[in-house]
Amino acid sequence: MKSEKEIVEEMQAVVEQMRLDDIEDNPDIVDETFECDCCGQQKCLAGSIEYDGYRLCNDCVLLAETGFALNKFSNIEELINAMEDKRLEGLCSFITEEEKRKLN
């Protein structure tokens, strides 16, 4: 049986390879971004995956796949819900930055 560390390292390699494969298949993808449904940030489309209607960036795909492999959660909604604070934090900092820009 693999250790947690081995599973995490394996998932890191798999997810990074997915990102590299996307870039190899379509080099222009590095310029394409979207808002990740999990972390709420603008991220590169390369290495992103759609789970049950949610589009996740490569970083969140790593969280999802590692979480599934370690049986930390059983469906993508559990990760989306767990990341809600991070999304709100990102939204709040975006609003704060916009306010600062308007004042200058």
N, C-alpha and C positions, 0 to 999 in steps of 0.2 A: 504494500500500500504506500502511495506517495505521501510525503509530508506536505503540509500547507505551503511551505516555502517552495517546494518543487512544483506544486500545482500553479502557484502564482507566477513563477518564472516561465513555466510552459505556456501559460495564458498570455503573458507579455510577449513572448516570441510569436505566438500564433496571431495575435491582434496586430502586432507591428508588421508581420508579413502580409496581412490583409491590406494594410495601408499602402505598403510598397507595391503590391500587386495592382491595386487600383491606379496608382500613379503610373506604373509601367503600361497598363492597358490604355490609360487616357492621361497623358502628361498635363493637359490643361486643367485637370481636376484640382490641382493645387491652388488655382485661382477661384474656385467655386466654393462659396460658403453657405451655411444655413444656420438657423438657430436650433441648437440641440434641445430636444424635448425633455432631456434629463437635467443637464446642468444649466440650461438657459443661456449659454454663451454662443456667440457667433464662432463657428468652427469650420474647418476644412471638411469638404465632402469625402475626401479620401479616407477609406477605412471605416466609414460610417455604415450602420446597419439599421434596418427597420425591424422592430419587434412589435407585433400586435398593433400596428398603426403609429407607433412612436419611433421617430428617427433619432438615433443616438450617435454622438460623435465618437471618434476612435477611443478617446480617453474613457468615456462612459461605457463603451462596448467592453473595454477591459474590466471595468467594475462589474458589469453585468455578467460576463462570462466567468470571471473569477468567483463571483457570488453564487452563480449556478453550480459551478464545479465544487465549491466548498459547502453546498447546501445551505447557504446563508438565507436564501429566499427561493421561492418556487415559481414566481412569475415577475414579469417586467414592471407591473404596477407597484410592487413592493419596493423596487429600487427607485422608481419615479417618486413615490411618496417619501421615501427616505431622503431624497435629494431636494425636497421642496424648500427647505431652509436655504440651501445653497442658491437655488434659483431666485428666491426672494432677495437674498443678499446681493446678487448680481443686478437685479432690477433696481434695488434701492441705490446702489452705487451709480448706476447709469443715470437715474433721476437726479441724484446729487451733482453729478458731472454736468448734466444739462443745465441745472440751476446756476452753477458756477459760470458756465459759458454765457448764459443770458445776462448775468450781472456785469461781465467784462465788456 
